[in-house]
Amino acid sequence: MSNKSSLQARTEHDREFGNASPAHSRAPGVLMVVGGLVLILGAPILIWVFRGALAETNPSVLLSLWYGMGGLVLLYMTAGLPLGAILLAAGGARLYSAKRVGRVLLPLLVIQLVFFMFHAVRLMLDWSLLFLLSAFMGSLFVILFLALVWVWAHQRPSLEPQRQWTGDLQLEAGLCFFSAAWQACGFAGAPGFAMYPEIVQKLGNQSFIAGQAFAVQFFIVLGFVFLLLAMRAGRAQNTEPDEQVNKHDAAI
């Protein structure tokens, strides 16, 4: 009995040591958090600054504007928020332990929600029921993703490596669904304007809308793949203790 207790104590000690963040590894975490904040806070500001050009310019024409920088602007608007969310989550989990991550990472991610709401209200061209419903659903997407990241970052440092892998797969699935939601916002609002047929006809951006629809479908499929992998990893984790018990009984 004493040997078993000693083994469990050593396992807990090794787990805590493996999840500890050494002092020299803080710089990458800081860069991730700062980069995530820049990407998240800059996206709605950039869309607001170029709102006139987006409503008057076909996305294919936008690619060639400003000496080719228009393509980077369009890429940033479509991928900035999901990439910023990844950097914030990874940087916050890298910097802080399970006891501190909730107090530090959650306020940082709330900034994302605040700026998303500012962006939704600031760009509201009319108060139609359809637009208000889209703004509400978009806010709900962000809230659910923030909750998912907070739970993941709060629990991950105290889990065993196999369970950490399962949680990472679940977060990747959530990130894919969040990316699909973000692409759907670009599909319905700027720069796709699918909710405004008159703008679509004026810009002739039907091909861009089709590409956005494909991106939504792609991220949804990828999310289900990660979710399936997480379920398989969890099943493997549950079968390992049974196999160890059977081997122990056979040895006895």
C-alpha positions in Angstrom: 0.0 0.0 0.0 2.8 2.4 0.8 4.5 1.7 -2.5 1.3 2.5 -4.3 0.9 5.8 -2.5 4.5 6.7 -3.2 4.0 5.9 -6.9 0.9 8.1 -7.0 2.7 10.9 -5.2 5.6 10.7 -7.7 3.2 10.7 -10.6 1.5 13.8 -9.3 4.8 15.5 -8.8 6.0 14.7 -12.3 2.7 16.0 -13.7 3.0 19.3 -11.9 6.6 19.6 -12.9 5.8 18.9 -16.6 3.0 21.5 -16.6 5.1 24.1 -14.9 6.1 27.1 -17.1 9.8 27.9 -16.8 10.8 31.5 -16.5 12.7 31.6 -19.8 9.6 30.5 -21.8 7.5 33.6 -21.0 8.7 35.6 -24.0 6.8 33.5 -26.6 3.7 33.6 -24.5 3.9 37.4 -24.3 4.3 37.7 -28.0 1.3 35.4 -28.6 -0.9 37.5 -26.3 0.2 40.8 -27.8 -0.1 39.5 -31.4 -3.6 38.1 -30.7 -4.7 41.4 -29.2 -3.4 43.3 -32.3 -5.2 41.0 -34.7 -8.5 41.0 -32.8 -8.6 44.8 -32.1 -7.4 45.7 -35.5 -9.9 43.8 -37.6 -13.0 45.8 -36.7 -11.1 49.1 -36.9 -9.8 48.1 -40.4 -13.2 47.2 -41.6 -14.6 50.5 -40.3 -11.8 52.5 -42.0 -12.4 50.9 -45.4 -16.1 50.5 -45.1 -16.7 52.8 -48.1 -14.2 51.0 -50.3 -15.7 47.7 -49.4 -19.2 48.8 -50.4 -18.0 50.2 -53.7 -15.3 47.7 -54.7 -15.5 44.2 -56.0 -13.3 41.8 -53.9 -11.4 40.7 -57.0 -10.6 44.4 -57.7 -9.6 44.9 -54.1 -6.8 42.4 -54.5 -5.0 44.7 -56.9 -5.5 48.0 -54.9 -2.7 49.8 -53.0 0.1 48.1 -54.9 -1.2 44.6 -54.0 -1.8 45.4 -50.3 -5.6 45.1 -50.8 -5.2 41.3 -50.9 -3.5 41.4 -47.5 -6.3 43.6 -46.2 -8.9 41.1 -47.5 -7.0 38.2 -46.0 -6.7 40.0 -42.7 -10.5 40.7 -42.5 -11.3 37.0 -43.2 -8.7 35.4 -41.0 -7.7 38.0 -38.4 -10.2 37.2 -35.7 -9.8 33.4 -35.6 -6.0 33.7 -35.7 -6.1 36.3 -32.9 -8.3 33.9 -30.9 -5.7 31.1 -31.4 -2.8 33.3 -30.3 -4.7 34.6 -27.2 -5.7 31.1 -26.1 -2.2 29.6 -26.7 -0.4 32.6 -25.1 -2.6 32.8 -22.1 -2.4 29.0 -21.4 1.4 29.2 -21.8 1.9 32.1 -19.5 -0.3 31.2 -16.5 -1.0 28.2 -14.4 -4.4 26.7 -13.8 -4.9 29.0 -10.7 -4.2 32.2 -12.5 -5.4 31.6 -16.1 -9.0 32.4 -15.3 -8.1 35.8 -13.8 -5.8 36.7 -16.7 -7.0 35.0 -19.8 -10.7 35.7 -19.4 -10.4 39.5 -19.2 -8.2 39.4 -22.4 -10.8 37.4 -24.2 -13.6 39.7 -23.0 -11.9 42.5 -24.9 -12.6 40.5 -28.0 -16.3 40.4 -27.2 -16.4 44.2 -26.5 -14.8 45.1 -29.8 -17.0 42.6 -31.7 -20.1 44.2 -30.2 -18.7 47.7 -31.1 -18.1 46.5 -34.6 -21.6 45.1 -35.0 -23.3 48.2 -33.6 -21.0 50.7 -35.4 -21.6 49.1 -38.8 -25.3 48.7 -38.4 -26.8 50.3 -41.5 -30.4 49.7 -40.6 -32.4 48.2 -37.7 -34.1 45.4 -39.6 -35.0 42.3 -37.7 -32.7 40.2 -39.9 -29.7 42.4 -39.2 -30.4 42.5 -35.4 -30.8 38.7 -35.4 -27.4 38.3 -37.2 -25.7 40.7 -34.8 -27.1 38.8 -31.8 -26.1 35.4 -33.2 -22.6 36.7 -33.9 -22.3 37.9 -30.3 -23.5 34.5 -29.1 -20.8 32.8 -31.2 -18.1 34.9 -29.5 -19.5 34.3 -26.0 -19.6 30.6 -26.5 -16.1 30.5 -27.9 -14.8 32.6 -24.9 -16.4 30.1 -22.5 -14.8 27.2 -24.4 -11.4 28.7 -24.3 -11.7 29.7 -20.6 -12.7 26.1 -19.6 -9.9 24.6 -21.7 -7.2 26.9 -20.4 -8.4 26.5 -16.8 -8.4 22.7 -16.8 -5.5 21.9 -19.2 -2.5 22.4 -16.8 -3.8 19.9 -14.3 -4.7 17.1 -16.7 -2.6 14.1 -17.7 -0.9 14.3 -21.1 -3.4 12.1 -22.8 -6.4 14.0 -21.4 -4.6 17.3 -22.5 -4.5 15.9 -26.0 -8.2 15.1 -25.9 -9.0 18.7 -24.6 -6.8 20.2 -27.4 -8.7 18.3 -30.0 -12.0 19.5 -28.6 -10.7 23.1 -28.6 -9.6 22.7 -32.2 -13.1 21.5 -33.1 -14.6 24.6 -31.4 -12.1 26.8 -33.2 -13.2 25.4 -36.5 -16.9 26.0 -35.7 -16.0 29.5 -34.6 -14.1 30.1 -37.9 -17.1 28.9 -39.8 -19.2 31.4 -37.9 -16.8 34.2 -38.7 -16.8 33.3 -42.4 -20.6 33.3 -42.3 -20.5 36.8 -41.0 -18.2 37.8 -43.9 -20.6 36.0 -46.2 -23.7 37.8 -45.0 -22.1 41.2 -44.1 -18.9 42.9 -45.3 -17.3 42.1 -47.7 -19.8 39.6 -49.1 -23.0 41.6 -48.5 -25.2 38.5 -49.2 -27.9 40.2 -47.1 -27.9 43.1 -49.4 -28.7 41.8 -52.9 -28.5 45.3 -54.4 -24.9 45.6 -53.3 -24.1 42.2 -54.7 -25.5 43.1 -58.1 -23.6 46.3 -58.1 -20.3 44.7 -57.1 -20.8 41.5 -59.1 -19.2 39.5 -56.3 -21.2 36.3 -56.6 -18.0 34.3 -57.0 -16.7 35.7 -53.7 -19.9 34.8 -52.0 -19.6 31.2 -53.3 -16.1 31.0 -52.0 -17.3 32.2 -48.5 -20.0 29.6 -48.6 -17.4 26.9 -49.4 -15.2 28.2 -46.5 -18.1 27.9 -44.1 -18.7 24.3 -45.2 -15.0 23.4 -45.0 -14.6 24.6 -41.4 -17.7 22.8 -40.3 -16.5 19.5 -41.8 -13.0 20.1 -40.2 -14.7 20.8 -36.9 -16.5 17.5 -37.0 -13.3 15.7 -37.9 -11.5 17.1 -34.8 -14.6 16.3 -32.7 -14.5 12.7 -33.9 -10.7 12.5 -33.1 -11.4 13.9 -29.6 -14.0 11.2 -29.0 -11.6 8.5 -30.1 -8.9 9.9 -27.9 -11.2 9.9 -24.9 -12.2 6.4 -25.6 -8.6 5.3 -25.7 -8.0 7.1 -22.4 -10.8 5.2 -20.8 -9.6 1.8 -22.0 -6.1 2.2 -20.7 -6.9 1.8 -17.0 -8.9 -1.4 -17.7 -6.0 -2.8 -19.6 -3.6 -2.0 -16.8 -5.9 -3.6 -14.3 -6.2 -6.8 -16.4 -2.4 -7.0 -16.8 -2.0 -6.5 -13.0 -4.5 -9.3 -12.3 -2.9 -11.6 -14.7 0.5 -11.0 -13.1 -0.9 -11.8 -9.7 
